[in-house]
Amino acid sequence: MLYRIIPWLSVFCCMAVCCSAPAEEAPAESAISLSLDRWKISTDSENIDLELSFLEETDWKAAYFDESNASLQLVDSRGDASSKGECRYISRNDFSFNEKTGEISLSWEGWLPAEDTEWVELKGEIPFFMYRTAVLSEKVKVKLVDGFSVPLTLKGAGMDGGDVEVQLSVGRLGAWCGREESSQVSFSLVSPVRVGLLDLETQTKDGTPLPVADYGGSGIDPGGKHGWCRYLELGDRKEEELDISVRYATRMKKIVVPVDIRFGLFGMGEKQEGSTKEN
């Protein structure tokens, strides 16, 4: 069972607050604002999902935010509070048409606001790592064979300005629709520390660029290593090898963005069985 929510107020934060980091302090102008885009509440599974968008206010860009140290909690108008929510980065696309530059997904399980609550507040902090300078790594030759792997040095990619050694690996999907191999290729980067990975530049032997998709994923494996991936659609091309460079952020600064958003629930009441409807 799910309640459709109608907002009466959405107050969005916030100028970023600088905090100490291994690198020099970020200047105050590296600011970010957040706003609430949409949410859904499922009473069957006692689950709440929120989606925030963020806007970079200056020429400082967000390389990533620190999900593990984001501290966000929901509190309803009766004072009941949730536990810490799960926070993950959705995308880093160009949303210039609607004045946003990225999105954040939040979820809570096992908690719902009281039925007679008037509003819910999202409160807490999100640490962002900002940059103004992005560089390209050296090119490496990559064979488009499942399991192929090659080491790569990202010079100056560390928060302390040091070099970071990463591993670039290739993945190929299995046979489908009668093909021996899928035309989609995945490129994965694994690093011992978190770095500001932004994009891949891929070229054929004759220098023809093949743009990778602007979606992928990132995460931390059980061993503590950081992973990041992007996809390339070859179509009918029969490439066996590509030259690949990694675009990444350098001289990153850490800032902490306070979150204080209130949204109203007086519009809830239309119940729907067996479906999920988003605001």
C-alpha positions in Angstrom: 0.0 0.0 0.0 1.3 3.4 -0.9 0.3 6.9 -0.1 0.6 9.6 -2.7 2.1 12.7 -1.2 1.3 16.3 -2.1 3.7 18.9 -0.9 2.8 22.2 0.7 6.2 23.5 1.3 9.7 22.6 0.3 12.4 24.7 1.8 15.9 24.0 0.4 19.2 24.6 2.1 21.9 25.9 2.1 25.3 27.3 1.3 28.1 24.8 1.8 30.2 25.1 4.9 33.9 24.5 4.6 35.6 22.0 6.9 39.1 20.7 7.4 40.5 18.1 5.1 43.9 16.7 4.3 44.2 19.2 1.4 44.0 22.9 2.0 40.7 24.3 3.1 38.1 25.0 0.4 37.3 28.6 -0.2 33.8 29.7 0.8 32.8 30.2 -2.8 32.7 26.5 -3.5 29.0 26.3 -2.7 26.2 23.9 -3.4 22.5 24.2 -2.9 20.1 21.2 -2.5 16.3 20.9 -3.2 13.8 18.1 -2.9 12.6 16.7 -6.2 10.3 13.9 -5.4 9.5 11.3 -2.8 7.3 8.2 -2.2 6.1 6.4 0.9 5.1 2.7 0.9 3.1 1.7 3.9 3.3 -2.1 3.0 7.1 -2.2 3.3 7.4 0.8 5.6 9.8 2.4 3.2 10.5 6.1 2.3 12.4 7.2 -0.7 13.5 10.8 -1.4 15.4 12.2 -4.4 17.4 15.4 -4.0 18.9 17.5 -6.8 22.0 19.7 -6.2 23.2 22.8 -8.0 26.8 24.0 -8.0 26.7 27.7 -7.4 30.2 28.6 -8.6 32.9 27.2 -10.9 33.7 24.6 -8.3 32.2 21.2 -9.3 31.3 18.2 -7.2 33.5 15.2 -8.0 31.6 13.0 -5.5 30.0 13.1 -2.1 31.0 10.9 0.9 28.0 8.5 1.3 29.5 6.7 4.3 29.8 10.0 6.3 26.5 11.6 5.2 24.3 12.0 8.2 20.6 12.4 7.3 17.5 11.8 9.4 13.8 12.3 9.0 11.7 13.9 11.9 8.0 14.3 11.7 5.9 17.1 13.3 5.2 14.9 16.4 8.9 14.6 17.1 9.3 11.0 16.0 12.7 10.4 14.3 14.0 7.8 11.9 17.3 6.1 12.0 20.1 7.2 9.6 19.1 6.9 6.0 20.9 5.2 3.1 22.4 7.7 0.8 23.8 7.2 -2.7 24.8 9.2 -5.7 22.6 8.8 -8.7 24.2 10.7 -11.6 26.5 13.4 -12.7 24.9 14.7 -15.8 24.3 18.1 -17.4 20.9 19.2 -16.1 21.3 22.8 -17.4 17.8 22.8 -18.8 16.3 22.7 -15.3 19.1 24.2 -13.3 20.5 21.2 -11.5 23.8 19.4 -11.9 23.3 16.1 -10.1 21.0 13.9 -8.0 21.1 12.1 -4.7 18.9 9.1 -3.8 17.9 8.6 -0.1 16.0 5.7 1.5 14.7 4.6 4.9 13.3 1.2 5.8 11.2 0.3 8.9 10.0 3.8 9.7 7.0 5.9 8.7 5.8 9.3 10.0 2.7 9.2 12.3 -0.6 9.1 10.4 -1.7 12.5 11.8 1.7 14.2 11.2 1.5 17.6 9.5 5.0 17.7 8.0 8.4 15.8 7.8 11.8 17.4 8.0 15.0 16.1 6.4 17.9 17.3 8.5 21.7 16.6 8.6 24.8 17.1 6.5 26.4 15.8 3.3 30.1 16.0 2.7 31.1 16.9 -0.9 34.5 16.8 -2.5 34.9 19.7 -5.0 37.3 20.5 -7.8 38.1 23.1 -10.4 40.8 21.3 -12.3 40.4 18.1 -14.2 43.2 16.3 -16.1 43.6 13.3 -18.5 45.7 10.4 -17.6 48.2 8.9 -20.0 46.7 6.6 -22.7 46.8 2.9 -22.2 46.0 0.2 -24.8 43.0 -1.9 -23.8 42.0 -5.2 -25.4 38.3 -5.6 -25.6 38.4 -9.1 -24.1 36.4 -10.0 -21.1 38.7 -10.0 -18.0 41.5 -8.0 -19.6 43.1 -5.7 -17.1 45.9 -3.1 -17.1 47.4 -0.9 -14.4 47.2 2.9 -14.7 48.7 5.8 -12.7 46.6 8.8 -11.9 49.1 11.5 -11.1 48.1 14.0 -8.4 44.7 12.3 -7.9 45.0 11.8 -4.1 43.6 14.2 -1.6 47.2 14.9 -0.5 48.3 15.5 -4.1 50.0 12.2 -4.4 49.7 9.7 -7.3 47.1 6.9 -7.1 47.6 3.5 -8.8 44.3 2.0 -10.2 43.4 -1.0 -12.2 41.4 -0.7 -15.4 39.4 -3.9 -16.4 37.2 -4.9 -19.3 33.9 -6.7 -19.1 31.8 -8.2 -22.0 28.3 -9.5 -21.6 27.6 -13.0 -22.8 25.6 -14.2 -25.8 22.1 -12.8 -26.4 19.8 -12.6 -29.4 21.9 -15.1 -31.3 25.2 -13.1 -30.9 28.3 -14.7 -29.6 29.0 -11.5 -27.6 27.2 -8.4 -26.7 28.1 -5.1 -28.4 28.2 -3.4 -25.0 31.6 -3.2 -23.2 32.0 -2.2 -19.5 35.2 -0.5 -18.2 35.8 -0.8 -14.5 38.4 1.2 -12.4 39.4 -0.1 -9.0 41.4 2.1 -6.6 42.7 1.6 -3.1 41.4 5.1 -2.1 38.5 7.3 -3.3 39.4 9.5 -6.2 37.5 12.0 -8.3 36.9 9.8 -11.4 34.9 11.8 -13.9 34.9 10.2 -17.4 36.7 8.0 -19.9 38.0 9.0 -23.3 38.2 6.1 -25.7 39.7 6.1 -29.2 40.2 3.6 -32.0 43.6 2.9 -33.4 43.1 5.5 -36.1 42.1 8.1 -33.5 38.3 8.0 -33.9 36.7 8.9 -30.6 34.0 6.5 -29.2 32.1 8.3 -26.4 31.2 6.2 -23.4 27.7 6.4 -21.9 27.2 9.1 -19.1 25.9 6.5 -16.7 27.6 3.7 -14.7 28.1 2.9 -11.0 30.4 3.2 -8.1 30.9 1.5 -4.7 33.2 0.0 -2.1 33.9 -3.8 -2.1 34.2 -5.8 1.1 38.0 -5.4 1.0 37.6 -1.6 1.1 38.6 -0.9 -2.5 36.7 1.7 -4.5 35.1 0.8 -7.8 33.8 2.9 -10.7 32.5 1.9 -14.1 31.3 3.2 -17.4 29.8 1.5 -20.5 30.5 1.7 -24.2 28.2 0.6 -27.0 30.1 -0.7 -30.0 27.2 -1.3 -32.2 28.4 -3.1 -35.4 32.0 -2.0 -34.9 34.5 -4.8 -34.8 37.1 -3.2 -32.6 39.7 -5.4 -30.9 41.6 -2.8 -29.0 41.1 0.8 -27.9 43.3 3.6 -26.5 41.8 4.8 -23.2 42.5 7.8 -20.9 40.8 8.6 -17.6 39.6 12.1 -16.8 39.8 12.8 -13.1 39.7 15.7 -10.6 42.8 17.1 -8.9 43.3 19.5 -6.0 40.0 18.5 -4.5 38.5 20.3 -1.4 36.1 19.0 1.1 33.0 20.9 2.1 30.0 20.0 4.3 26.6 21.0 3.0 23.9 21.3 5.8 20.5 19.9 4.9 17.2 21.4 6.3 14.2 20.6 4.2 10.6 20.4 5.3 7.7 19.0 3.2 4.1 18.7 4.1 1.9 15.5 4.3 -1.6 16.9 4.7 -2.4 15.8 1.1 -1.8 12.1 1.8 -4.9 9.9 1.8 -5.2 8.4 -1.7 -4.3 4.7 -1.1 -3.2 2.5 -3.9 -2.8 -1.2 -3.7 0.1 -3.2 -5.2 1.7 -0.3 -7.0 4.4 2.4 -6.4 3.4 5.9 -7.4 5.9 8.7 -7.2 5.1 12.4 -6.6 
